[in-house]
Amino acid sequence: MISTAIRVARVGSAAELAAAALMILGYPALMLAALVPSIPAFAAAALVTYLADHYLHRKGSYLINRLSKVRAGLSIRFLIRQLLLILLLARLSHADDLIFYGAVACFIAFYGLQAPHGALVTLIRNRRKMPVATRNVDLKSRIRIPDAPSQFLLHRSAEKMLHLDLFAVVGILVSAHLDASAAGFAGMCLTIGLGVLYVLVLTPYVRGRKVPPKAEVVLAAVDDWLAGYKPETVLYFSGSKDSAYQVNMWLETMEQLESRPLILLRERAILNNLAPTTVPVICVPGGVHLMNMDLSTVRVALYAANVGKNIHLLRVPTMKHVFIGHGDSDKLASVNPFSKVYDEVWTAGRAGRDRYAIADVGVRDDDIVEVGRPQLAPIQGWQGVPEGRIPTVLYAPTWEGWDGNPGNTSIVLAGENIVKKLVAADPPVRVLYKPHPFTGTVSKRAGAAHQRITALVEKAAAQRAGDPRFTADAKAMAQAKAELARIEARLAELAGPVGERGDEAEATRDGVVDVARHREVARLRAEWNDAYWRSFPSYEHRVITGAEPRLYDCFNVSDAMVSDISSVVSDFIASGKPYAVTDSGELGAEEFKRQNTAVRAATILTNSAAELGELLAAVRDPAGDPLAADRVELKRYLLGPDEPASIQQFNNAVTDLAVKAEARNVGQQARLSGEDGGLAGAVPGPRTATAGDPDGVNAG
């Protein structure tokens, strides 16, 4: 019943549900206490509403957001509480007393302060919103970007301002209880005084030198930086914040390019969720700003997703455009007809080329280049299960997708069967369950199945912990946990204090990465991963969610994997380890293999998971594995040859395409050399500089 109420109220936990109930019931209780009248009851009910409201705001509760849609927003709730306090005073026969008129005047004046306060906060945020936001771009030496107001002033500012009424409310209740007005007037003075002070402190940030330069000045400074940096290869990305992983997977590859790289983003949400990188990053939300940006030195543009905003860069003829995608799988997204708008489509291996040929969506074979998968370099090969350790099987199902196709994921129809058979396997295996981060976002059935699978794994882990057959080195685990604590403390130190990082303008000004720190963080994360796996027994079942440990780290500690049709399977094939894929759509093994290249060397599971024994037999006896040779052949077909290394193949492809772009540009210039104007209207170029502006580009 509680779970049903949580779902209906759209809250995240039983605690949130309780807080919501207390807050909603608190207001009728306040009215009843005012009518009785009872000062202690009113004070208790007011305290409950304050605390419950504050808790729900801190949790970002969906219910709180919806209340504003039904005219019960934050300001209204505070106003109702204050009006009920006025009613309490009247019921206590204070209607003719000075404290009554003082309270009315105080709350009217206090609400009068909300307008300038809200206006100032909005103005400050709008004026400090940059036309572009950057990382690893030196704008500090080109334009003056002033410090932001303290985040204490701007973060949850409306809530902080409204809570200043606490002084008046407490003072008035004390005065009513003692029948003396001094405390009430003191509280009211504090409320009004602090409200006025709050407004006065914010006022300087909307004018003068505390305001960042105008958009034209910032854009000119970015063009000035671009003219000096001369980027040659751009990674372009647009999407929701949940799709940030699609660009994050390419960051290390961009750092290893032999040409000068640049990352172009279109949404601030993506920038805020971008992983640390040494590559310069420019986030340009406005299409007009992007199309006016000086990208004349760029020769190759790489696209990780097929989205509508790609057109804003695709229109530029002086660079060659390449679709690189964000994974290599047999899903329909891997052969999107939109891909024919690009000059080239890069795939990992021959399989990607064949997919486009079979799909016949207009992508020419001559425009497809096989470059391998540079991201797979961290995936280690398999030498069999180490002696003294039981095998580890990773269950990594993909999410349910948007179309309700039962073949998208195994989690709904087969997930519980898979996990039950794995945790009951004899001889035993360890189970790692790492679901896709989108699991349950579309299908309630998938979310419920995920919860049941999590419970299964956790229950099996608890049972194994009490099984005398399994013993662990407690001293080694304690040392690993101590090492984890040390590493996490150092990482937190390197990350800096949370909540004191300024706003977008400050991040743009100061967001040049410290390369030494970046390398230290990368080293520490590798050490963290090693210590993490040593911090608990090698036989312990575990549910793994969140960003760390990463999926590839799970690959490296596993001896086999069960998954669904997705890029996860194609990536795991790089390890050479046995794997199984679930035919959740019940196509039948032969048809399933015919339609999905990546499963041709897999153990095919039905929804009953009855075939899991074949996978476990291959793990326990690699010499007798009937699919070992097939996996070697399939790996080459899907991911390309091991030599040269994929990053070198990728760099070669970038270089070759840059040469083609340059040849095209030289040819165009030769053809148009006698014509006035030429490509001036089609090629992005620098805008007029505004160095003389007092808020503009610095003279030195």
N, C-alpha and C positions, 0 to 999 in steps of 0.2 A: 504493500500500500504506500509506503514511504517513497519507494522508487517511482511509482506512478505519479505521486504528487510532485516529486522532483522534476519529472519529465514535463508535466503539465505546466508547472510554474517556470520552467526553463531556467532552473538554478543548477549549480554544479555539484552540490553536496547536501547532506542532511543539515549541516550547520548553516548553510545559506538559506535553506528552507525554513529553519527555525527562526533565523534572523528576520526573514521576510514576514513570517507570521507575526512575530513580536512587533515589528514596525507597523504593520497594517492594523493590528489589534490595539496598538498603543494609543492611536488617535481617538477612537471611541472611549478608551479608558480616560484619556485626558479630559474629554468633554464631560464624562460622568463625574470625574473628580472636581471639575470646575462648577458643575451644577449642584453638587451635594451641599456645600463645598468642603473640600479637604485638601489642605496644603501638603501634608505628607504624601497622600495618594497622588496628587498632581506632580509633585517633585519626582516620585518614583516612576510614574508613567513617562514623564518628560525625559528622564535619564535613559529609560529603555529605548525610546524613539531616537534619541541622539546616538546611542551606541549602536543600535541595529542599523540605522541609516548609514553611519560611518563605516561599519563593517561591510555592508553590501557595496558601498562605493569602492572600498579598498579591493574588493574581490572582482570589481568590474561586472557585477551581476547583470544579466540580461533583463531581469525584472525591473531593476532601477532605470535602465534605459527606456523601457516601455512605458513606465509611469508618466514620463514627460509627454508621451503621445496621447495620454488620456487626461491631460490637464492636471496632473498630480506630480509635477516636476519638483526639483529640489527647492526652488524659491517658494513655491506654493506650500510645501510641507512646513517650511520654517514659518511662513506667514500664518498658517493655521494654528501652529503651536503658540505664536505670539498673541493671536486674537483670543485664543482660549485662556491665555494668562490674563488678558484684559477682562474677560468674562468672569474669571475667578475673583479678580479684585472687586468687580461689581457685586458679585454674590456675597462677598465678605463685607459688604456695606462700606467700601472705600470709594464709591462712585463720586462722592463729593470731596474727596481728599486730594491734596496736591499730588500725591504719588500716582493717583489714577491718571490725571492729566499729563503728568510727566512721562508716564509709560506710553500713553498714546502718542505724544509728541516725539518721544525717543524712537519708537518703532517706525513712525512715518518718516522721520529724518534718516533713519538707518536705511530704509528702503529707497529713499532719495539718493543715497550714496551708491546704490547698486548700479545705477545707470552709468555714471562716470567711470566707476571701477570696471564694469564690463566693457565699456567702450575703449578704455585705455588698454586693457588686456588684449582685446581684439586688434586694435591698431598696432600694438607692439608686435604681436605675432605676424600680422600681415606685412608690416614694414621690414621685419627681419626674415621674411621668407624670400629666399634667393631665387632668381630666375633659373639658375643652375646650382646644383650642389655638387661638391667635388671631394675626392680623396686623392692624396698623393699628387696634387696639383698645386704649384706654388703661386697662390694668389696674394699671399701676405705681403710680398715685396712689390706688388703691383697696385693694390688698392687697400684702402683703410677699412677694415671691418671691426667695429667697436665690440666690446664685451657685451654679452647678453645680461639682462637682469638676473639676479639670483633665481635659480630654479625654485627656491622656496617661495618666491613671490608669484611665479607663473604656474607652477604645477598644481593642479586642482584648485585654481585660484577662487572660483565661485564658492566652493565648499568652505575654503578657509575664511573668506570674507563673511559668509553667512554665519559661521560658527562664532564670530565675534559677539553675537547676541547673547552668548552664554553669560557674560558678565552682567548684562542687564537682567536676564531671566533670574539668575541666582540672587542678585541684589534685591529684586522686587519680591521674590519669595521670602527672603530673609526679613525684609521690611514688613511684609504682610504677617509673618509669624510673630515678630517682636512688636508689631504695631508701632514701629519707628521708621521714619522715611530716610534716614541717613544712608543706610546700606543700599537702598534702592537707587538713590540719586548718584551714589558713588559708582555703582555698576553701570548705570546709564551713561554717565560721563566717560567711563572707560570704553564702552561699546562705541559711542560716537567718536571719541577721540582717536581710538585705534583705527576705526574705519576711515576717518579723514587722513590719518597718517599713511595708511595703506595707499590711498589715492595719490597723496602728495609724493610718496616714494616712487610711484610708477610714472608720474608725469614727465620727468626729464627724458624718458626713453622713447618719446614720440616726436622728438625734435632735435635739431642741432647735430652735434658730432656723435651723439649716441645712436643715430640712425644709420644703417648701412647705406652704401651708395645705391643710386638708382639702377634699374635693370640694364639700361644701355651701357652704363659704366662697367658693371660686372661682366656683361657679355663681351665688351671690348677687351677687358683684361684676360678673359678666357681665350679669346682669339690671339691675343699677344703671346700667351703661354703656348698655344698650339703652334704658332709660327716659329717659336724657338725649339719646341720639342720635336716637331715634324713627325707625327705618328704615321706609321705605315700600315699597320694591321689593326682593325677594330673588331672587337666582339660586341655585338649589338643585342640588347635584350629588353623585352617588355613583358609584363605579366603581373599577376597578383602576388602578394607577399608569400603565399603558400607555395609559389613556384620558384622561389629564390634558389632552391637546390639545383634547378636546371642550369643556372648560370654559375653557381658555386663550383659545380663539378669541372668547369673549364678554367678555373683561376690558376691552378698550378701549371696547366698547359700554356696559358698565356704568359706566365712568368718565364717559361723556358723557350719562348720564341726567339729566333735569331734576328727578327725585325723588331722595330719599336712598336710595342703594343699599346692599345688604349681600349678601355671598356666604356661603352655608351649605354646608359640605362635610361628608361623613360618614366619610371615611377619611384617616388621617394620611398615607398614601402619596401621596394626591392633593395634600395641603397641601405636602408636601415637593417636589412636582414642579410646583407652581403658579408661573406666570410672575410677575414683579414687577408690582404694581398699587397704586394709591392707594386702592382700595375696601376698606373694613373686611371682614375675613374671619374667620369663626368655624367651626372644625372640631369637630363634635359626634359622636364615634363612637357614643355610647350613645343608643338610641332613646328611652328613658325621659327622659334628660336633655333631648333635643330637644323632646319633647312637653310638658315642664314649663317650657320657656324662654318668657320674656315676649316674644312677637312680636305683641302686641295692636295695634301701630301699623302693621303690614305690611298692605298692601291688594292687592299683586300679587306672586305667586310664579311665577318662570320656571324651567322644567325643560329641561335640555339633553339628557337621556337618559331612556329608559323603563326604569327599574330597580325592583326590588321595594321598596327602602327609600324610594321616593317616598311610600309610603303614610303614613309618619310625619309628613309635612307636609300631604299631601292631605286628611287628616282635619280640618284646621282650616277651619271654615266662614266665618271673618271675613275671609278673603282670597280673591281669585280666582286660579285656577290655570291656567297657560298652558304648553303644550308648544311650545318654540321649536326644539328639535332641535340638531344639530351639523353640519348640511349639508343641501343640497337636491338630491336626485337621484331617479332612477327606481327605485332599489333598493327591495325590499319593506319595509326598515326605515323608509322614509319614509311608509308608510301602515299602521303597526302598529295593530292593533285596540285595543291598550291606550290609544291616544290619546283614546278617547272618554271617559275618566275626567276629563279636564280641562275647565274651563269654556270655554276657547278653544284653538284650534290656530293658530299664526301661521306663515304660509308666505311665501316671498319674493315670489311673483307668482301669476298666475292658474293656472299649471301645477300648483302644489301643491294648489289648491282642486279642480281637475279630477281629480287623482290620487285624492283621497279619494272623490270622487263615483263614479269608475269602480271603485275597490276595494270600495265598499259595506261598510265595516267599522264603521258605526255613528256616524261623525263627521258631524254635521249641517252643512249648508252655512252656516247662520246663525252657527255657532260658529267659522268660519274667517275669519281676518283677514290681509290681505296687507300686509306691512310692509317688503318689500325685504330686502336683505342688507347691514346696516351694515358688516360686515367687508370688503366688497368695495371700499370707498372708496379703498384704496391702489392698486388695479389701474388701470393707465393704458390709455387708448385707443390705437389704432394709426393711424399716418400713413404706413405703408409702410416698407420697409427703408431705413435711412439710407444716403445715398450714400457709397460707399467701403467699405462693410462687407458681407460676405457674409451671407445669411440665417441665422438661428439657429432650429433646430427643437428643441423640448423634448419628450422622451419621458418621460412621467410615468405609468407604469402603476399601477393599484391593486393591493392584495394578493389572495391567493388565496381568502380567506374560509374559513368553517368547513365548508361543505357539499360541497366538492369539485366544484362546478359549473364546467365549463370556461369558461363565459361570464363568470365573475367577473373574470378577469384575462387580459391578452394575453401576459403574460411567459413562460408555459410554451410555448404553441403558436406564437406569432407574434413574440415579443420579438426573437429573434435575426434573423429575416427583416427586421423593421423597421429595426433598427440597421445591418445589413449594407447595405441599400439606401440608407440615409441617408448613411453614411460614404463610400459609393461614388458618390453623386450627382454629376452633371455637368450644368450648372455646380455647383460645390461648395457645401455648406452646413455649418454648425457644428452638432454634436449635444450637447445637454445631457441627461444621463440622471439623473433623480431618482426613484428607486423609493419606494414606500410604506414607512414604517418597519417595518411588520409583515411585509414580504415574507420568505417562507421560514420563518415561525414555525409554520406548520401543515403545509405541503407541502414535502417534501425536493426534489421536482422543481422547485418554484418557486425554492427557495434555490439549487439547482444552476444553473438558467437565469439567475438574477441574477448568479452568479459568471461565467458565460460571457459575458454581455452586458457586464459590467464589463471583462473582459479584452479584448473587441472594441473598446470605446471607448478604452481606454488604449493599445492597440496602434495604432489609427488616429491617436490624438493624437501618439504617438511618430513615426509615419511622416510626418505633416504637419509636425512640427517640423523635419524634415530636408528638406522640399520647398522648393526655391528660389523657387517661385511665391508662397510666403507669407512675408512679412516683418513684423516688429513693431518698435515704437518702444521700444528697450531702456531708454532714459533715462526715458521716461514710466512704464514698468512699474516701474523701480527706485524712482522717486519714489512711486508708488502703494504699493509694498511697504513703503517706509519709513513712509508714512502709516498703513498697516495696523498696523505694529508700534507706532507711537505711540498709536493708538486702543486697541489691545488692552492696552497697558500701563496706560493710563488706566482702561479698564474693569476690569482686574484690581485696580487701586488702589481703585476705587469699590466693588468687590465685597468687599474686605477679605481678610485671610489665610485660606486654606482650612484647615479642620481646627480652627480656634479660634473657632467660632461658638456654643459652648455646646450645651445640649440643648434639648428642647422647652419646658421651663419658662422658660429664659432667652429663647428666641426669642419666646415669648408675652409676656414682660415687656418686652422691648426691641424688638419687631417693629413699631414704628410707622415707616412709611416717611418718609424725608426727601424731600419733594416736589421740592425743587430738584435733589437728586441724581437722583431718578427721571427728571426732565425732561432732565437732562444725559445720562443713560444712553440715553434714547430718541434724543436728537440724535446721540450718538456712534454708536449702532447704524445710524442712517441714513447717517452718514458712512462707517462701516465697509463697508456694503453698496456704496456708490458706489466706494470704493477697491478693494474686492474684485474687481469686474468690470474695473477698469482695471489690475489687477496681473498679468494674463496676456493673451495676444493674443486679439483678438476673433474669431479663426478657430479657436481651440483647442477641440477636443472635451474634454468634462469630465464626470466622474461626480460627482454632488453628493449627499452623504448628511448626516445630522445636522440639527440645528435651524437652522443658518445656512449659506448664505443661505436665507431662507424661500421657500416655494413661490411666493408672490405676487411676490417679487423675481425669481424665475426667469420668471414670466409676463411681467414688464415688460421683460426683456432679450431675450425670444423673439419671433419673428415668426409662429410657428405651433406647434401642439402636437399630439402623438399620445397618446391616453390610452384609458381604458376607462370603462364605465358607473360613475360615481361622482360625488360632489359636485365633484370637481376639474373635470370637464367643465362643469358648471353655472357654476362660478366663472369659468372661463376665458372663457366666453361674454361676460362683462362687458367684456372687452377689445375685442371686435369682431373679433378676429384669426381667420384660417382655422384650422380644427382637423380632426382625423381621429379616429375612434373605431373600434376593432377589434371585429368581430363574431366573437369567439372561439368562441361557441357555435354558429356556422354556421346562424343562423336565416334568412339571406338578407337583402339590403339592405332590401326593402320591409317585411318582417315585423319586422326589427330597428328600423326607424324607427317602425313602428306601436306597438311595445311600449315604446319609449324616446323620450320627448319631446325630451330634450336632444340627440339625434343628428340631428334633422330638418334641420339646416343644416350637417351635417358631411360630410366625405368618409368613406364607409364602407369599411373595410379588411377583406379576408378574411385568413386566417392566413398566406397567402403574401405579403401586403403589396404585391401587384402594383399596387394603386391609388394608391400613394404619389405617383406622378407628378402626379396631379390636384391634390393638396395643394401640392406644390412649384410647380406652374404658377400657382396662385392667389397664392402668396407673391411670385413673381417679377413677376407682371403683375396688380396689384390691379384695374386697370380692366377686365380680362377675366375677373374672378372671377365665375362664375355663381351662387355661393351668398352673395354679399355682402348682397343685400337680404334674403334669408332669415335671415341671422344677426341683422340689425337687428330684424326682427319677432320672432324667437325670443327675443332678449335681453329684450324688453319682456314677452313672455309668461311667461318663466321668473323674471325678477328684478324685474318691475314697472317703472314709469316712472322716468326719471331725475330728475324734479322732482315733488314736493319731494324733497330728499335723503333717502336711506333712514333715516338716523339721526333725522331729523325725523318721518318716518312711524312709526318705532319709538317715539319719545317720545310721539307723539300717541296711539298704541295703548295705551301704559302709562297715560297720563292718563285716557283714556276708560274703561278697565277699572277703574281705581281709583275713579272716580266711581260705577260700577255696584256695586262692593264696598261703598262707603260707603252707598249708597242701600239696599242689602240689609241692612246692619247697623242703620241707623236704623229701617228697617221692623220688623226683629226686636225691637229695643229697645222700640218702641212697642207691639208686640203682647204683649210679655212684661213690661211695666213693672209690672203688678199682681201678678206671680207671684213667689214667693220662690225664689231660687236662679237662675232663668233659665238662661243658658248657662254658668253657672260651671263646670260639669263638662266642657264641650266646648271652651271657649276658653282658650288658654294664658294664664297670668298670672304675676305675680312670686311667687317663693317667699319664705318668711320670712327676713328679713335676720338676719345674725349679726354685726352690727357690734361687739358687745361682746366677741367672742372675741379673746383676745390675739393669735392668729395670723390674725385676720380683717381686716375692712375698716378702713382707717385712719380715725382720727377727724378728721384734717385733711389 
